[in-house]
Every structure is written in structure tokens, then in C-alpha cells.
């Protein structure tokens, strides 16, 4: 799957991550949120749980394969196969 910077930003919001987070911080936040919203818990929310899992996948993919900086230009520079809205190549 190809993700855009908007997907990445949305994923950071879902995981409640600030720009100075490390991969350890992201994993810790994911574990807290997934435990909180797990469908087997009393107050669980399956839809939110799935959203958290997808968000973690997006952030983890970026952090494991590229350097971790949270600005748009760096995202597209390090992830050349992502689709930037307005990119002439993808408008065909």
C-alpha cells in the first residue's frame, strides 16, 4: 500500500504522537491505546482498535524504513513511491 503524508499525519494524530517521539515512544503509545480500545475489554471499541492498528502500521513502516523526521518534504524525499497530491506524475 502507498501512503501519503496526509495518511502519516492522520496516523500520528490517531496515536496521539508529538513530533519528537522515538520509535520506542510510538510503540509504548500504541500498546496503551490498543489495550484501552481492545474489543475484549469492557469499554472496548473494535472500530477504534482497528484504526489504531492501521495507524501504527503506517507510522512503523515509515520509522523502520526511513529516518524519523516529521515534515512533509522529508517524508516525500525518503519515500519516493508515496503519492504526493498534486504530483504531475500521478495525475495521468
C-alpha positions as CSV (number, residue, x, y, z in Angstrom):
1,X,0.0,0.0,0.0
2,X,1.2,3.5,-0.8
3,X,0.7,6.1,1.9
4,X,0.6,9.9,1.6
5,X,1.9,12.4,4.0
6,X,-1.7,13.1,5.0
7,X,-2.1,9.4,6.0
8,X,1.1,9.7,8.0
9,X,-0.1,12.9,9.8
10,X,-3.5,11.3,10.5
11,X,-1.8,8.3,11.9
12,X,0.2,10.4,14.3
13,X,-3.0,12.1,15.4
14,X,-4.7,8.8,16.0
15,X,-1.8,7.6,18.1
16,X,-1.6,10.9,19.9
17,X,2.1,11.3,19.0
18,X,4.1,14.5,19.1
19,X,6.8,15.3,16.7
20,X,9.7,14.5,19.0
21,X,8.7,10.8,19.6
22,X,11.1,7.9,19.2
23,X,10.1,4.5,17.9
24,X,10.0,3.3,21.5
25,X,7.6,6.1,22.4
26,X,5.4,5.2,19.4
27,X,5.3,1.5,20.4
28,X,4.5,2.4,24.0
29,X,1.7,4.7,22.9
30,X,0.3,2.0,20.6
31,X,0.3,-0.6,23.4
32,X,-1.5,1.7,25.7
33,X,-4.2,2.7,23.2
34,X,-4.6,-0.8,21.8
35,X,-5.1,-2.2,25.3
36,X,-7.6,0.6,26.1
37,X,-9.7,0.0,23.0
38,X,-9.3,-3.7,22.5
39,X,-12.7,-5.3,21.7
40,X,-12.3,-7.9,24.5
41,X,-12.1,-5.1,27.2
42,X,-15.3,-3.9,28.9
43,X,-15.2,-0.5,27.2
44,X,-13.6,-1.8,24.0
45,X,-14.3,-0.3,20.6
46,X,-13.5,-2.5,17.7
47,X,-13.6,0.3,15.1
48,X,-11.2,2.4,17.1
49,X,-9.0,-0.6,17.7
50,X,-8.7,-1.3,14.0
51,X,-8.0,2.4,13.3
52,X,-5.2,2.4,15.9
53,X,-3.7,-0.8,14.3
54,X,-3.7,0.7,10.9
55,X,-2.2,4.0,12.2
56,X,0.6,2.1,13.9
57,X,1.3,0.2,10.7
58,X,1.7,3.4,8.8
59,X,4.0,5.1,11.4
60,X,6.0,2.0,12.0
61,X,6.6,1.4,8.2
62,X,7.9,4.9,7.9
63,X,10.1,4.8,11.0
64,X,11.6,1.4,10.2
65,X,12.4,2.2,6.6
66,X,13.3,5.8,6.7
67,X,14.8,8.3,9.1
68,X,12.3,9.7,11.6
69,X,11.5,13.3,10.8
70,X,8.0,14.6,10.7
71,X,8.0,17.2,8.0
72,X,6.3,16.7,4.6
73,X,9.3,17.4,2.4
74,X,11.4,14.8,4.3
75,X,8.6,12.3,4.1
76,X,8.4,12.5,0.3
77,X,12.2,12.7,-0.1
78,X,12.7,9.5,1.8
79,X,9.6,7.7,0.5
80,X,9.7,8.3,-3.3
81,X,7.0,5.8,-4.1
82,X,4.4,7.7,-1.9
83,X,1.8,9.6,-3.9
84,X,2.0,13.4,-3.3
85,X,-1.2,15.2,-4.1
86,X,-0.6,17.5,-7.0
87,X,2.4,15.5,-8.2
88,X,2.2,15.6,-12.0
89,X,3.4,12.0,-12.4
90,X,0.4,10.6,-10.6
91,X,-2.1,12.7,-12.4
92,X,-2.0,10.7,-15.6
